[in-house]
Amino acid sequence: MVSVLPANIQDRDGARQLLTKAFAVYGRLRHLWADGGYAGQLVHWVGRVSRRALEIVRRSDTARGFAVLPRRWVVERTFGWLGRSGRLSRDYERKAQVAESFVYLHVPPHASSMN
């Protein structure tokens, strides 16, 4: 799912709206991964509200340079796909709803079945 938010809303705050919709649509969803920016109250909220697990993927404190993080590559691959679209490389839309729609139009049909 995609949620385009105005710049004055933190991603972790907007995540609650997105996850509420995702839980309703994808009932079989049981385990989620997020980066360190989503740590804290969101993890507890997901467990309390949905009884699902939100796992924070953290970079090791001892890691130096580039390191592939578990499950993080899935998100980065998706952003790479979306970034290849000239339409999605800039913000042309005035409404968030329109921007979200263009993301859905540009996602490859097979992307939702890939792990």
Secondary structure, 3 states (H helix, E strand, C coil): CCCCCCCCCCHHHHHHHHHHHHHHHCCCCCEEEEEHHHCCHHHHHHHHHHCCEEEEECCCCCCCCCCCCCCHHHHHHHHHHHHCCHHHCCCCCCCHHHHHHHHHHHCCCCHHHCC
